[in-house]
Amino acid sequence: MKTYLECIPCFFNQIVRTGRLLGMDDAAIMEMYGEFGTTLKKIRVDVPPPQTAIALYDMISRHSGLADPFYALKQESTKAALAMLDELEEKVKGSDNPLSTAISFAIAGNIIDFGISTDFNLEDELEKVLDSASYGIWLEDELTHAVHDAPWILYLGDNTGETVFDRLLIKTLERPVTYAVRGGPIINDVTMEDALAAGLDKVCERLVSSGCRAPGTILSLCSDEFLELFNSAPLIISKGQGNYEILSGKGDAPYSSRLFYLLKAKCDVVSRHLGVKTGEFILTREKRS
């Protein structure tokens, strides 16, 4: 995906939202506004928004003096999600289609995204899975067949907290899974520390860093170790909007036939790109050109 005009005010909204979360005063937030405003002419519309977010959150870290500004919120998210894990696991086990239910819970957890909003209710979101969730593109049968045929799976993580629901899905997949985290802290995206706190090491064969410290998997910024895994994985499950914004639309890429996306469409730009309604649960795959 490219950067659309609607993405620009979203960047500024993130400055205000993050500044408020960190207890910064209006003068400090206005200073960040001004600094980021001077970079507008340098923003390339041909790159996805998560690539621009690197500079945005580097600026926020510098002004706040915090290398990981969302650290405390990430811990709270993981703790809240872990408190729900046993109950959700029982619901998955008692479901007529455990894999489908686990996928839906994993996507519901994608609401924990402080880059989009802090105004969400995780319990309500998970409750909707069983009665009123809205599904857009839903290629469940294709993913089920791909999982059945795959000797192992590369799973691209997204946000801290939803990692707990990834854990539930990975356990249900019953395949060896390598789970990829961000190369460093940015927004509330999952780092190695966050993945361990969620217990992903208990269900995954391996945890790895992508080497990329963006809120998405920018292959040109990833480590050689990760790229070797990415290029050899028989099946890739990509979680969240950031990964979708970066990896989608490349149907001529070698990985396109092996890549599935799990996300909630959380903004109008992504919803329009997918051809769905904002708020819908999405299970789709990259299409070959």
N, C-alpha and C positions, 0 to 999 in steps of 0.2 A: 504493500500500500504506500501511496505517496502521502505527503502532508497537505491537508486541505485547509482552506481559509478558516473553517470552523475550528481547526486545531489551535489556532493562535490564541483566541481568548481562553481556551482550555488551559494553555500553559500559564497564563496570568492568574487564572482561578486557582491553579495548583500552588502558586506562590502565596496567595492569600490564605488558602486552606491550611497549608503546611505551617506558615508563619503563626497563624492562630493556634494550631495544635501545639506548637513549641513555646507559646506564651510570649512571642515577640510583639513589641509595641508597633503602633501604626507607622512611626517614623522609620523603623528598621525594615518593615515590609515595603514601604514606599521606596526605600533605597534599593531594595532588590528589584522592584518594579522598574525603576529607572535604569538599573544596570542591564536587566534582561531586555529592556526596550531598545537599548543601543545595539543589541545583537540581532534584532529582527531582520535587518537587511542581509545578514549572513545565513539566515535559515534557508536551507535548500528544500524546495517543495518536492524534489524527486527522491527524497529519503523518507523513511517512515518516522512517525512521531517519536517512538522510543529512542531513536538515535539522537534526536535533539534533546531528549530528556536527560541525557548524560550531563551536558553542560548546565542545564537548568538545576539539577540536584547537586552538582558540584558547587554551584554558586550558593545554594541554600546551606550546604554543609559548611562552607567557608564563613558565611554570615552568622550562622548559629553557633559555630565552634564545635559542632558535633559530627563526627565521622559517620555515625549511623543514627540520624535524627529520629527514626521510627523504632529504635531498639525496644523501648518499654512497651510500645503499642504492639509490636510483634510478639513479645512474650505474653501479653494479655490475650492476643488472638489465639495463640497456640494453647494456652491454658483453657480458654473457653471451649475450643474445639475438642480438646482431649476429654473434657467433661461430658461431651455428647457421644463419644466414640462407642462405648459399650451398647448404648441404646440403639444407635444407628446400625451397628453390626448385627444386632438381633433382628432388626427390620429387614436387613439385606438377606439374612439366613431364612427368614420366614416368607420372603417374597416368592411369587411364582416365577419371576425372572431375576435372580440375584444380580447378574451382571448388569442388566438394564438399570436396576435400582441403584447399584453402586456407582454407575456412570452418572446418573442424575444427581446423586448426593455430591459427587465430586464437582460437577458443574455448579451446583447450588453454592458450594463453598467459594466459587470464583467471585462472589459478591464482596469478599474481603479484599478490597482494592482501594487503598487510601490515595492513589493517584487519580481515581475517579470521584470518590465520595467517601465521607465519613458517616453519612446518614443511611444506615442500613440496619436491619434486624436479622441476625443470622438464624435465630430459632424460627422466625416466621418463614424465612427463605427455605429452610430445610423442611418445614411442615408442608409447604406448597408442593414439594416433590410428590407427595402421596395423594394429593387431591386436585390442586389447581395450577400446577406449573404449566407454562405455555412453551410448547416445543416448536421450533422453526424447522430448519433442515435437520433431519435425524436419520443418519445412515447406519443405524445400529446393526443391521444384518451384515453389512459389509465389514464393519469393524470386528464383529464376532468371528466371521470367517478368517479375517486377517490374523486375529489373535490365535485362533486354532492352528493356523499354518506356521506361525512364527516360533522359531526355537528360542528367541529372546527378544526383549522389547527395550527400546530407549524411550524414556519418559522425560519430557522437558517440563520442569516445574515452573510455577508462577509465583503465587503470593504465599507468605507465611500465614498459618492458620488453616487455609484451605489444604495445606500439605497433609493435615490429619485425615482429610477426606480422600486425598490422593492415596494415602496409606491404606484406607479401606478398599478402594478400587483395586489397587495393586495386589492386595491379598486375594481379592476375588478373581483376578485375571488368571491366577495359577500358572504363571510363566516367570522365568527368570527376568528380572527388571533391573536395568541400570537407570538411576535417577539423577538428572542433571540439575544443578543449582547455579545461581549467578556467581560471577567471579568476584563479587564484593557487594557491600550493602548499597542499595538504592531503593528509595521509597520503602514499601514493606515487602519487597521481593525476597524470595527464599535464598538464604546463604547456607553454607555447610552447617554452621552452628544451629540455624533454625531447623534444618532438616533432621538433625540428630535429636533436637528437642521434641520434634513431632513423632519420633520413633520410626522414621523411615528405614533406618538401618536394620530394623527387626523384620522387614518384609522385602527388602531389596537385596539383590545380590551384590550391588555396588552403588556407592554414591560418588559422583564426580562433579567437579566444577567445569562450567563451560569456558571459563577464562574470560568471559565477557561481562563487564559490569554495567550493562544496560538493562532496562526493564523489558527484555526480550532477547532472543538469540540471534545476534548479528554475526553471521558466519565469518565475515572478514575480520572480526575482532576476537574470535574464539581461539583457544589453544590448539596446537597440533594434536594433542592427545584426544581432546574432545572431537575434533574434526574426523579423526580416524574412526571413532565410535559412530559418529553421525553418518559417515559415508558407508559404513559397513552394516549398520543396523537393518535387520530384515523388516522391522516395523517401528515407526516413530509415532508416539502420541504426544502431541503438542498442546499444552494447557494454557488457556488464558488469551486475552486480547493482545497483549504485547507481542507474544510469539506469533499470533496470527497476523498482526500488522506487518511484521518483518518478513515472515516466510511465505506468505500467500502471494498468489499471482505470478508464480514462477513455474508454470506448467512444463517448461522445457528443462527444468533442473533435474539432475539424476535422481534426487530424493523424492520427486513429486508423487510417484506411484506408491511410495511407502509411508506417506505422511497423513495422519488424521488429526483433526483439530477438535478439542473440547473447550467450550467457552460459553459464557453468557454475554450476549450482545448488549453492552452497557452504554453505548453512545450512538448518536444518530449517524455519525460518519461510518462506523463499523457496520451498523445495521444496514445502511444503504449499500455498502460494499457487498454485503452478504445477500441482500435482497430479502431481509426479514424485518420483523418488528423489534424495536428496542425492548429489552427485557426477556427476550426468548432464549431458551436453552438451545445450544447448537452442537451437533455432532456431525461434522462434515469431513471431507478429505480434499487434498490438493488434486486438481484435475490436470491431466497431461495435455499439453498443447497439441 
